Amino acid sequence: MSPVARFRALPLRSRLALLVATAVAVAVAAVAAVSWVMVRGQLRDQLDSSLRATNAEAQANQVYRAIGCKPGGALPDRPANNLSAQVQIVLADGSHCWIDGKNTLQVTSADLEVAQRRSGDVLYDSTTSDGVPIRVYSQRALVDQQPAALVVAKPLADVDKPLSTLAWVLLLVSGIGVVGAGAAGLWVARTGLQPVDELTDAVEHIARTEDLTVRIPDEGDDEIARLSRSFNSMTAALASSQERQAQLIADAGHELRTPLTSLRTNIELLARSEETGRAIPPEDRKDLLASVKAQMTELASLIGDLQELSRPDAGAGSPLQVVALHEIADAALSRARLRGPELDFTSSLEPWYVRGEAAALERAVVNILDNAVKFSPPGGAVEVTLRAGELTVRDHGPGIPAEELPHVFERFWRSPSARALPGSGLGLSIVARTAARAGGSAELRAAADGGPGTEALLRIPGAPAPPPSVVPDQ
């Protein structure tokens, strides 16, 4: 398994703690490295300044006048003169004299170039004869009026030892900081993810018990609080959907019971007549078969309405298309005239295009017209108009009491005065849902002119008319 895969396999709080510790470690390491480099530079600068400040030219002249210098020679038994540095003279011919210090210095090409005046003063790193690292400053000097190089050196231990101590201190502090950051990151992760743990427990509880009444505390305005509120909204919506589903099943069972009971009774009467040999009078048999047919029709209509309402409210059926509402209303009028041949239908339909499902819109308009046919008196009139996206169907029946109007679009709700008439109480629910899916609304109200009857209004926003189809010449 790759390191990335292993990292992703860790729990979220462990990943957060590891990321925090890594970020702190990188930051501390960067600060420590920069600090070490800056201190090293300062110490080296101080060492170079002290080398430049060492004034041994007068003493070098005294030594030279006293004993001279021989090529490759030195005075190992000469006592130190407490210059806190190692000093020697290098002449142009390579001769050198030890002036002060505990060790002799190696004569380098840089020293000869300074002594021979081929270069200026130089600073460089070197070692003593016994291998001790030193910092060397070779400067021009005059020894008994001869060009020479006065070489001053100090051990680099004056710099390296404090730097080594500083490195160990920084390493210790960095380690403590990283460990502390990891512990703090783990604590922060646990504290910050506590609402997520509560959310996880709630989800697991719901999955285990199907209890949608669980709510998570959602105080605050941070992301966790927003997530908790979203979860609470989701569970509330699911609970409401579950409640509506249970209510729909209960209402559907209640509505199906009536036609099924009547149908079963009529079929049992027919079966008993066949079994006993006692014939039912022709007129009664005709009425009985007509009742069976009517109950079957009502049952089929109720099942169709239930199927329509069982579809999701969004994204159901065919994709929305631009359709001609006036053509849909005209087709629905043709069907309504067949169902109420004794009624007088008048229509005024202005062109209006909408975005929706043609079949669903036609069913909604048919449901509105069916209500008008059902409640219109024999020989009554039904007026249908379509203007500026508002389809109005006016009947001249008994009307609906004002206190019942808020309930007309509820599923399975039926007016007490209409319960003896055929129907399932789902037609207007389908109308309201279809209108909402098309971005519109449905309304039922008393006649605007104050006369008898009811007006049903279907409002749907318009859409650009589709371009006319071009029929090629034959």
N, C-alpha and C positions, 0 to 999 in steps of 0.2 A: 504494500500500500504506500502511495506517495505521501510526502509530508503534508501536502495540501489536503489530501483526502483524510489523513489522520487528524489534521486540525479541524476539518469540517465535521468529523465524527464526534468531537468533544461536545459536552453540554454548552449551552449558550453562555451561562455564567462563567464557565471555565475559559471559554474563548475571550470573553470580555476582560477577565482578570489577566489572561496571558497577553492580550493586546496592550492593556494599560502598562503592565510590567515591561513589555518590550519597548513601548514608546518612552517610558521613563528611563530605561536602560540606555537607549540611544541618546536621549537628551543629556543624561548625566555623563555618558562617555564623551560626548562632544564637548561639554563644558570642561570636563577634567583634562581632555587632551589640549584644548585651547589654553587652559590655565597653566598646564605644565610647559607648553611651548613658550608662553609669555614669560613665565618665571625663569625659564632657561635663558631666554634672550636677555632678560634683565641682569641675571647673574653673570653671563658672559660679558655684557657691556661693562659691568662694574669691575670685573677682572681685567678687561682691556684697559679701562681707565686707570686702574692701580698700576698696571705695567707701564703705561705712558708717564705716570707721575713719579716713577722711580728715578731718582737723580743720582747716578753713580759715576758720572764722567770725571769729577774731581778726584775721586778715590782711584779710578782706573789710571789716571795720570800718575798718581803717587806710586801705585804698584809698579807701573811700567818703568818709572825712573829708578825704582829701587832694585828690581830684579830682571827687567826686560822680559821678552817673550821669545820662546823658541818654537819653531814649527812642530805642532803636535805635542807640545809640552804643557805641563800643568804643575801646580803646586799642591798636591794632595794633603800635605801636612800644614797648609796655611790655615790659621784659625779664622772662623767665620766673623764677619763684621756686622752682623745683625741688621742686614738690609731687608729682611723678611722676603728675600727673593734670591734666586740663583743668577749670578752675573759673571760674565766673562767678556774679554776683549778678543775680537777677531781682526787681524790685520789683513791688508790686501794680498799678502803672499801666503795666507792660510795659517800663519802663526796665531796662537790663541793663548790667553792667560786667564786662569781661574781667579776671579775677584772675590766672590762671596757665595755662600750656599753650601749645601751638603753633598751635591753631586756635580760632576762635570757635565757639560753640555756638548752634544754633537755639533760639529761645524757643518752647516748645510750650504748648498749652492746659493740659497737666498741670502745667507749671511755674507758670503763672499761677494755677491753682486752689490750688496749695500756697502761693504767695505771698499770695494773698487769703484764706488759711485756710479754703478750702472743701473741702479734702481733706488727708489726712495725707501723710507721706513716701511717695514712690513710686519704683519701679525700672522702667525701660523701655529698649527698644532704639531707637536713633536713628542719625543721621549728622551729621557735621560740615558746615560750610558748603561744604567741597570734596568731600563725598560719602564720607568715611571712616566705616565702621560703628563705632559706639561703644555702650557700655553706660552708661546715665545713672542717677544717683541724685539725686533732687530732694528736699531736706529743708527743713523750716521753720527760719528763722533771724531774728534781730533785727539789723538794720543801722542803727546810729544811732537806736535805739529805734523803727525802722519795721519792720512785718512785711515779710518778704522770703523768697525761696526761694534757698537756696544750692545751685547745680547743680554736681555733680561727675561727670565722665565719664572713662572709660578706653577705649582701643580694643579692640574684640572680637578683634583679631588676636592678643592675648595668649592667647585661648582657641582661636581657629580654627586658628592655626598648629600648635600641638601636636596638635590633633585631626586635622588633615590628615596630619601625620607618622604619627600612630598608625593612621589608616585605611590608609595605604600599607603599613605594617609588617604589620597584620593581614591585608591582602589577599595580601601575599607569603607570609606563614606559612600562610594558608589554602590558597593554591595549591600550596605544597610539600606540605602535609598531604594534599590531595586526590590529587595525583599519587602520593605515597607509598602512600596507602590503596589506590588502584587497582592499583599494582604488588603490594602485599601481598595484595590480594584475588585477583589472578590467580595468585600463587604458592600461596596457600591452596587455591584452586579446583583447581589442577593437582595439588597434593599430596593433597587430600581425595578427588579423583575418580580417583586412580590405580587403586584397587581396582575402580572402575566400568569403567575402561579395560581392566583385566585380564579382568573379567567379559565385556565386549563382545568382546574378542579370543577368549575361550573359546567364546562363543556362535557367533561367526563361524566358528571352527575346526570346531565340531561341525556347523554347517550345511553347511560345505564338505566335510568328510571323513566325517560321521556317526560320529565316534569319541566314544563316550559314556564313555570312561575318563578324560577330562580332569577334573582337580580344581583348584579355586582355593584358595589359602591363606586360611584363615578364622580367623586369630588375633584375639583381642580379643572384646569384648562389645558393640561399637557396632553401629549399624544396618547399616553396610557388611559387617561380619563376619556378622551375621545373614542378610543377603542372600546372601552367599557360601555360608553353610551351607545355606540353602534351595536354592540352585542346585545345590550338590553332592548334596543329597538328591534333587532332581528328576532329575538325570542318573543317579544310582544307581538310582532307581526305573525310569527309562526303560530303562537297561541290563538291569535284572532282568526287566522286561516283555518286552524284545526277546529275552532269553535264553529266557524261558518260552515265548514265541511260537515261537522256533526249535525248542525242545524239543517243543512240542506238534505242530508240523508234522512233525518227524522221527518222533515216536511215532505220529502219525496215519498217516503214510506206511507205517510198519512194520506197523501193525495192519490197514490197508487192503490191504496186499500179500497177506496170507494168504487172505482170502475171494475177492479178485479172481483170485489164481492158481488156486485151486480151481475157481472159476466158469469161468475161461477154459479150464482142462483139460477140465472136463465138457462145455462147449459145443463144444470142438474134437472130442471123441469123438463127439458127436451129429452134427456137421457131416461128419466123416470117414465116418461110417456112411452118411450120405445120399449123399456123393460117390462112394463105392466100391460102393454097393449092397449092402454086407454088413450085414444087419440085426442089431441088438443083441438078445439074448434078452429077451423081455418082462419077466422078473423084474429083470434087470440094468438095463433101460431105466427101469423104474419106480423103482429105487433111485437111478439117475442123475438123474432128474427131481426126486426128493425132495431129493437133495443140492443140486441147483441152486436149488430153492425155499428150502432152509434157508440157503444161502449168501446168497441175495438178501435174506432176512429179516434175517440178521445184518448185512449191509452197510447196509440201511436203518436198523437200530437204531443202528449205529455212527455213521452220518451224522447221525442225530437227536441223539445224545449230543454229537457235536462241535459241532453248531449251538447246543445248549444251553450248552456250555462257552465258546463263542466270544462270548457276550453279555457286556457289561460287568458287573463285579461290583456296581456301584452305579447306580441310576437306570435299570435295564434293565426292559424289558417294561412291563406295566401298572403303574399306581401302586398302592402298598400299600393294602389295604383290610382291614377287620375281617371275618374269615371263621371259620367253625365248623370247628375241626380235627377234632372227632369225626365230623362228616359227611364230611369229606375222607377220613379213615381208613376209614370204612365203605364209601365208594365204591371205594377202593383194594382193600379186602378182597374185594369182589365180583369185581374183575378177577383178583385172585390165585387165587380159588377156581376160576376157569375154567382157569387155567394149571396148577394142581395138583389136579385133581379127586380124586386118590387120597389126598390129605392131609386131616387132621382139623384144621380151623381153629376156634379158640375165641377169643372176644373179649369184652372188658369196657371199654367206652368211656364215660368220664364227659364231660359237656359241657365244652368248653374253647374259648374264642375267642382268636384271635391276629390280629396284623396282618401280612399277607403277601399273596403272590399265590396264589390258589387252584390254578391250573393247575400252577405250579411245586411247590407243596407236595404235591399229589396225585402228581406224577411222582416226588418224593423218597420218599414213602411206598411207592409201587409198586416203586421200585428196592430198598428194604429188603425188601419182601415177596418180590420175585423172588429175592433172595439166599437167603432162607429156603426158598423152594420148590426152588431149585437144589440146595441142600446137604442137604435133608431126605431121609431114607431113605423108600422106598415104605411107605405106611401110617403115616408119622410124623405128629407133631402140631406145629402152629404156634400159639403163644399170643400174642395181641395185647392189650395193656392201655394205657389212657390215663388217667393220674391226675395231677392238679395240674400239667398242662403237660408231662408226661414220657410220651412214647409209647415203649413197649417191645415189641419183636418177638423172641420166643424160639423158636428151632428146636431140634431134637434130632439134628442132624447130627454130623459128626466134630469140629466146632470148628476154631478157628484157633490155631496155636502162638503162644505169648506173644511170641516174637521177631519175628513177622510183623505183630502188631497195630499198631505205629507206622507201617506203610506202607500200611494198607488204604485210606486216603483219598487216596493219591497217584494222579495221573492215569496210566492204562494199567498200573498195578501189578496183578499177578495172582499169587495164591499158586501155587507150583509144583504143588500137588496139584489146582489148579482150572484149569490151562491147557488141559486136554483138554476142558473144558466150554465151552459157548457163552457168549459175553460179550465185552465190549470192555475191561473194566477201568476204565470211566468212571462207572459207576453210583453208587458211593459218593462219588466226587468231586463229582458233582452234588448228592448229599444234603448233603454238608458245606457246599457253597457256598449252597444254598438255605436251610439252617438259619442260616448266618451272616447272610444278607441279611435274615432275619426277626428278627435279634437273638438267636438261640439257638445251639445247638451240637449236634454229632452224635458218637456214641461207639460203638465196637464192643468187646465184652469177653466173657470167658468167662462161662458161666452162673453166676449168683449162688449157686445151691444146690449147686454143685460137680458137677452132673451133666453129661451130654454136651450138646453144642450150644453155640450162641452167642447172646448177647443184643445186639441193636442198639437204641440209645437215641437218641431225637430229643427235645431239650429246646427249647421255644420259650416265651418269656414271654407271659403273657396280656394281653388287651385287654378293655375294657368291652364287654359284649354289646350288639349293636345293638338298638334298640327294635323290638318286634314290629310287623310291617306290619299295617295296618288294612284289612280287606276290606270295601268298602261293601255294605250290604244290597241285595239284588236286589228 
